[in-house]
Amino acid sequence: MTIRRYLVYGAGAVGSVTGGLLRRAGRRVCLVARPAHAAAIAAGGLRLETSTEKLTLDLPAVASLSEIEPEEGDAILLSVKATRTVAAAADIARHFPATTPVFCLQNGVANEAAVAERFANVYPALVLFNAVLPEPGRVVLTILDFLAIGRFPNGTDALTAQAAADFTAAGLPTREHPDAMAVKWGKLIGNLNNALLAVTDCYWQKAFADPDLLALMREVMHEGLRVLAAAGISPADVTGRFDIRAQVEAFAARRVEFAEAPPEQRGYPSMWQDLRFRRPETEVDYLNGEIVRLGERHGVPTPINWALVAAVRESLRTGQGVGQFPLARLRERIAQQRERAQAGPSA
């Protein structure tokens, strides 16, 4: 099979940037997005901004797969949140054959197995760029690194080669990886800090210049690595430049000079956006919650990730948005959870 059209299912910030850049590179693309976003794109095109350019791209966008006629050579780029994966896979299966390739451009490590229950050709895709969707019809690419693609559960094939070439030609440097799930476990370790930035109301550029925040970011990831080691899971480094454990250690020594980034160029994790816009759910249970569950299963305390899950849930419950847990308050919660863990299950 040759991919002739990319259908981006769940075209929010990441999906719209991916689809928009593929379209600019001459690939056939259709976005499946929330009704307001799809309507804005249909009316005036997709407005895509980077640090160097502003584009208006003409491409089809719909609010439902029922508006699309399936074609030979279709490939799905799945970019919904992990909370929506099962429902999304069921929806796609109602419209497309089980042989349709599905690329999971998602956070977390449970999506691929869920999609594989309905589709024979599933592809984990590691996404290392940050984007925001400030209003319907407009997306901003704030931070760009690279992508990695492989087959599920492992290996590569002709479609990983084509997708990697297409993405790279679109300006999204992409490599094939024979163990993409190990790479996604590696990214999960970094994604544990999404909750930290959300509840403290901080963006990535500023976080890397704050020694106190950096110290806690490192602690969050160390805790995650201890859990994975106990579970027998070997994460791969997401950058390919050095060992994942060395990457975590590097946080202790990393210092950057802080320069206030303009609002439109600030890199916020999607969880920050969920709290900021008072959305009803986040992916915290699929990121930090994954570590908490594994820790309970293998007898490894996880007070930091437990506290982050609780902080995000409380932020959702109160509906007051981001920043409800400054570092001092968060540290108190972590200390309380450590005390409970040391006291044992009867405490």
Secondary structure, DSSP 8 states (H G I E B T S, - for coil): ----EEEEET-SHHHHHHHHHHHHTT--EEEE--HHHHHHHHHH-EEEE-SS-EEEE---EES-GGGS---TTEEEEE-S-GGGHHHHHHHHHHHS-TTS-EEE--SSSSHHHHHHTT-S-EEEEEEEEEEEEEETTEEEEEEEEEEEE--SSS---HHHHHHHHHHHHTT--EEE-TTHHHHHHHHHHHHHHHHHHHHHT--HHHHTT-HHHHHHHHHHHHHHHHHHHHHT-----SSSSS-HHHHHHHHHH---------GGG----HHHHHHHTT-S--SGGGTHHHHHHHHHHHT---HHHHHHHHHHHHHHHHT--S-SS-HHHHHHHHHHHHHHHHH-TT-
